[in-house]
């Protein structure tokens, strides 16, 4: 199996100070080396950066969309209260609020899968929604630059991921990891010496995790939508890519 020799990870925030992009070079057998870091990174520069490196694989920590039921709910009650017949039974209100309206299908999968057991923050009800809204602008810029975005992450160069869930799927827990912890878990990982001071930022370290997932996705090792229903939803809501492969499975031949 072959893969592109460079992958990028992007950790997105509404603040440029907490937005970071990391490039990993896989061209040396048995090694993965961080060769470029963009931090801080203004949102207005993201689309151009992705377009300039469109031959590389990208994994991005940002919701690509909102839950379909949430979108429908906002439309249904825009002009007035919901009709009583459309309300869930009172005993189901909590589930309706915290799962059915709040979670995308990809969020439910990560929450329920026994290998991962990680509940992503919901874009519908958390501050994360502001980041998702900003991504709407970046996605539109990418389209204008000729970079197609498949929100399910199956076609093109870009997919969505979530570092906490990615680390959990690898068996490393959900907590953010420092650079030294990442090097311990991914023994083949290194960085150019002039970049080492930038790993003091946990946003940069999150972007490293994203770049590792971009590699896994490039090698068809991530868990994508598993059926037509999830695929249809993923192409509207987005789909979070993670992998349960061994870290060393990322070390395969590059072109």
Backbone torsions as a table, in degrees:
resi	resn	phi	psi	omega
1	UNK	NA	139.7	178.2
2	UNK	-116.6	160.8	-180.0
3	UNK	-151.5	163.2	177.9
4	UNK	-67.4	142.1	-172.3
5	UNK	-76.8	-8.5	-178.3
6	UNK	-130.8	130.4	173.4
7	UNK	-124.4	150.8	-180.0
8	UNK	-120.8	143.6	170.8
9	UNK	-121.3	143.2	-177.1
10	UNK	-133.7	120.9	175.1
11	UNK	-103.4	114.2	-170.1
12	UNK	-102.0	139.2	173.7
13	UNK	-140.9	163.6	172.8
14	UNK	-72.0	-15.4	178.0
15	UNK	-100.6	129.8	178.5
16	UNK	-64.4	-26.8	179.9
17	UNK	-67.9	-20.5	-179.2
18	UNK	-113.7	15.5	175.8
19	UNK	-106.9	130.1	-175.9
20	UNK	-142.4	143.0	173.9
21	UNK	-123.6	138.6	-177.2
22	UNK	-132.1	135.2	175.7
23	UNK	-109.9	133.4	177.0
24	UNK	-116.1	130.2	178.1
25	UNK	-97.3	123.6	-178.3
26	UNK	-107.9	12.6	-169.9
27	UNK	-74.2	-19.9	177.2
28	UNK	-90.5	120.7	-178.0
29	UNK	-54.2	132.9	177.2
30	UNK	80.1	4.8	-177.2
31	UNK	-134.6	153.7	171.3
32	UNK	-136.2	118.2	-172.0
33	UNK	-121.3	126.2	173.7
34	UNK	-70.8	121.1	-174.5
35	UNK	-116.4	-12.1	179.9
36	UNK	-153.8	140.0	175.6
37	UNK	-133.9	130.7	172.8
38	UNK	-113.5	106.2	-178.3
39	UNK	-163.4	125.7	-1.3
40	UNK	-70.7	164.3	-176.3
41	UNK	-139.1	111.8	178.1
42	UNK	-66.5	146.5	179.9
43	UNK	-59.0	-32.8	-177.4
44	UNK	-68.8	-12.5	-179.9
45	UNK	-101.4	-5.3	-174.0
46	UNK	-65.9	-49.6	-175.5
47	UNK	-61.0	-42.6	179.2
48	UNK	-62.9	-41.3	179.2
49	UNK	-61.7	-45.7	179.5
50	UNK	-64.2	-43.1	-179.6
51	UNK	-63.6	-39.4	179.9
52	UNK	-66.2	-26.4	-179.6
53	UNK	-116.8	39.3	-177.0
54	UNK	-68.4	-14.8	176.8
55	UNK	-80.0	-9.4	178.3
56	UNK	-96.0	162.9	173.9
57	UNK	-88.4	143.2	-178.4
58	UNK	-126.8	138.3	168.3
59	UNK	-126.8	132.0	-167.1
60	UNK	-127.2	131.3	178.1
61	UNK	-90.3	85.0	174.3
62	UNK	-164.1	142.3	175.7
63	UNK	-66.4	127.8	178.6
64	UNK	-80.4	-9.3	-179.8
65	UNK	-170.6	-175.6	-179.4
66	UNK	-112.3	157.7	177.4
67	UNK	-58.0	137.5	-178.3
68	UNK	-59.5	-39.3	-178.4
69	UNK	-68.5	-32.2	175.7
70	UNK	-66.3	-44.3	178.8
71	UNK	-60.5	-44.5	179.5
72	UNK	-64.3	-39.3	179.8
73	UNK	-62.0	-45.0	-179.7
74	UNK	-61.7	-37.6	178.4
75	UNK	-71.0	-41.8	-174.9
76	UNK	-66.2	-31.7	-176.7
77	UNK	-108.0	15.4	-177.5
78	UNK	-63.2	-39.7	-175.8
79	UNK	-99.0	0.9	-179.9
80	UNK	165.1	176.7	-177.5
81	UNK	-60.4	153.5	174.0
82	UNK	-66.6	145.3	174.3
83	UNK	-67.3	146.2	-176.1
84	UNK	-56.4	-34.1	-176.8
85	UNK	-66.3	-18.7	-178.4
86	UNK	-92.3	-4.2	-178.1
87	UNK	-78.4	145.5	173.9
88	UNK	-73.7	159.8	174.3
89	UNK	-57.3	149.8	-175.5
90	UNK	-58.1	-35.2	-179.3
91	UNK	-69.1	-12.4	-179.8
92	UNK	-104.5	4.3	-176.3
93	UNK	-59.2	-43.1	-177.1
94	UNK	-63.6	-46.0	178.3
95	UNK	-63.0	-40.8	179.5
96	UNK	-60.8	-44.0	-175.9
97	UNK	-72.8	-41.0	-171.5
98	UNK	-93.3	-16.4	-176.6
99	UNK	-125.7	-58.8	-171.2
100	UNK	-66.3	-40.4	179.8
101	UNK	-91.5	-31.3	-172.5
102	UNK	-84.4	-30.3	-170.0
103	UNK	-109.2	136.5	168.2
104	UNK	-73.8	168.3	176.7
105	UNK	-61.3	-37.9	178.8
106	UNK	-65.0	-36.3	177.2
107	UNK	-64.6	-41.5	179.7
108	UNK	-64.3	-40.2	178.9
109	UNK	-60.3	-48.2	-179.0
110	UNK	-66.0	-33.3	178.4
111	UNK	-68.3	-40.3	-171.0
112	UNK	-91.6	-27.2	-174.1
113	UNK	-65.0	125.3	-175.4
114	UNK	-64.6	-19.3	178.3
115	UNK	-79.6	-18.3	-170.6
116	UNK	-119.3	-55.3	175.9
117	UNK	48.4	50.2	-179.3
118	UNK	-127.4	123.7	-179.7
119	UNK	-96.4	109.0	177.4
120	UNK	-64.7	150.6	173.2
121	UNK	-62.1	135.4	-178.5
122	UNK	-79.0	128.4	177.7
123	UNK	-66.2	-21.3	-177.0
124	UNK	-73.1	-34.5	-169.9
125	UNK	-123.6	-3.2	-176.7
126	UNK	-111.3	172.0	175.9
127	UNK	-57.6	-23.0	177.8
128	UNK	-54.4	-25.4	178.2
129	UNK	-59.6	-31.1	177.6
130	UNK	-67.1	-36.8	176.9
131	UNK	-69.0	-41.1	177.2
132	UNK	-61.3	-39.1	179.0
133	UNK	-65.0	-37.9	177.6
134	UNK	-65.7	-36.6	178.6
135	UNK	-62.2	-29.7	176.5
136	UNK	-54.8	-42.1	-179.7
137	UNK	-69.4	-42.0	179.5
138	UNK	-64.2	-43.1	178.9
139	UNK	-58.5	-42.6	179.0
140	UNK	-65.4	-40.7	176.4
141	UNK	-61.8	-42.6	179.3
142	UNK	-60.6	-42.5	178.4
143	UNK	-60.2	-40.7	-179.8
144	UNK	-68.7	-22.8	178.3
145	UNK	-91.8	3.8	178.0
146	UNK	82.1	20.0	178.0
147	UNK	-103.4	106.6	-179.0
148	UNK	-74.2	141.6	176.8
149	UNK	-117.6	114.5	170.2
150	UNK	-93.6	109.6	-174.6
151	UNK	-62.8	-22.0	175.7
152	UNK	-77.9	-12.2	175.6
153	UNK	74.2	22.1	-179.1
154	UNK	-97.9	-32.8	-179.9
155	UNK	-113.6	153.9	178.9
156	UNK	82.1	-167.0	-171.5
157	UNK	-102.1	-3.2	-168.6
158	UNK	-123.1	137.0	172.0
159	UNK	-137.4	163.8	175.5
160	UNK	-92.3	146.4	172.5
161	UNK	-146.3	179.0	-179.4
162	UNK	-148.0	109.0	-171.7
163	UNK	-54.9	-40.5	-179.7
164	UNK	-60.7	-44.7	178.8
165	UNK	-68.9	-36.9	179.1
166	UNK	-62.2	-46.2	179.2
167	UNK	-64.8	-39.5	178.1
168	UNK	-63.3	-41.3	179.8
169	UNK	-64.5	-31.8	176.2
170	UNK	-77.1	-10.3	-179.4
171	UNK	89.7	18.7	-176.8
172	UNK	-104.1	10.8	-177.5
173	UNK	83.5	173.1	-174.2
174	UNK	-95.3	-14.6	-172.7
175	UNK	-70.3	150.7	174.5
176	UNK	-57.9	146.9	-178.3
177	UNK	-115.3	144.4	174.3
178	UNK	-78.5	170.1	177.9
179	UNK	-60.7	-42.0	-179.9
180	UNK	-65.2	-36.3	176.8
181	UNK	-67.7	-40.0	176.9
182	UNK	-63.0	-41.0	178.4
183	UNK	-66.4	-32.2	177.1
184	UNK	-68.0	-40.7	-178.0
185	UNK	-81.7	-26.8	178.0
186	UNK	-123.3	82.1	-169.1
187	UNK	-62.5	-18.2	-179.4
188	UNK	-85.6	0.2	-173.1
189	UNK	-89.3	132.4	176.9
190	UNK	-143.7	-179.5	-179.9
191	UNK	-149.4	152.2	173.2
192	UNK	-60.0	136.8	-174.1
193	UNK	-54.3	-35.6	-176.7
194	UNK	-72.5	-5.1	179.9
195	UNK	-100.0	-10.6	-168.4
196	UNK	-59.4	-35.4	-177.8
197	UNK	-65.1	-22.1	-176.7
198	UNK	-76.9	-14.0	179.9
199	UNK	-76.9	0.6	171.3
200	UNK	-65.4	-20.1	179.3
201	UNK	-85.9	125.7	177.5
202	UNK	-70.0	-20.2	175.9
203	UNK	-69.4	-38.2	175.1
204	UNK	-64.5	-42.2	178.8
205	UNK	-65.2	-38.0	174.7
206	UNK	-61.9	-38.8	178.9
207	UNK	-65.7	-31.7	174.2
208	UNK	-61.6	-45.4	177.9
209	UNK	-59.1	-42.6	177.9
210	UNK	-60.1	-42.3	-179.9
211	UNK	-65.3	-32.9	174.9
212	UNK	-66.4	-39.9	177.1
213	UNK	-66.8	-36.5	176.1
214	UNK	-58.7	-38.6	176.1
215	UNK	-64.4	-46.0	179.8
216	UNK	-61.3	-41.3	179.0
217	UNK	-65.7	-38.5	178.5
218	UNK	-61.3	-30.7	-179.5
219	UNK	-94.9	10.9	-179.4
220	UNK	60.3	36.8	-179.1
221	UNK	-104.5	-4.3	-178.9
222	UNK	-87.0	162.6	179.0
223	UNK	-92.6	108.7	178.2
224	UNK	-98.1	-173.2	175.9
225	UNK	-55.2	137.1	-171.2
226	UNK	-99.6	-10.0	179.5
227	UNK	-153.4	177.5	-175.8
228	UNK	-62.4	-36.7	-179.6
229	UNK	-63.8	-47.6	179.9
230	UNK	-66.6	-35.9	178.9
231	UNK	-65.5	-45.3	179.7
232	UNK	-61.8	-43.7	178.2
233	UNK	-66.7	-42.4	-178.5
234	UNK	-60.4	-32.9	-178.7
235	UNK	-75.5	-11.6	174.2
236	UNK	-108.0	-46.0	-173.9
237	UNK	-86.8	-25.4	-167.9
238	UNK	99.8	159.6	178.1
239	UNK	-141.0	126.7	-178.2
240	UNK	-82.9	119.8	179.8
241	UNK	-91.6	128.8	172.3
242	UNK	-137.6	172.4	177.8
243	UNK	-142.0	147.5	174.6
244	UNK	-106.1	15.5	-179.4
245	UNK	-71.1	165.1	171.8
246	UNK	-71.0	142.2	179.2
247	UNK	-52.0	-37.7	-178.2
248	UNK	-68.7	-14.3	175.8
249	UNK	-65.5	-17.0	178.5
250	UNK	-74.3	-15.2	-176.2
251	UNK	-91.8	81.2	177.9
252	UNK	-123.5	169.6	-175.7
253	UNK	-60.2	139.7	174.4
254	UNK	-111.3	157.3	177.4
255	UNK	-66.2	NA	NA
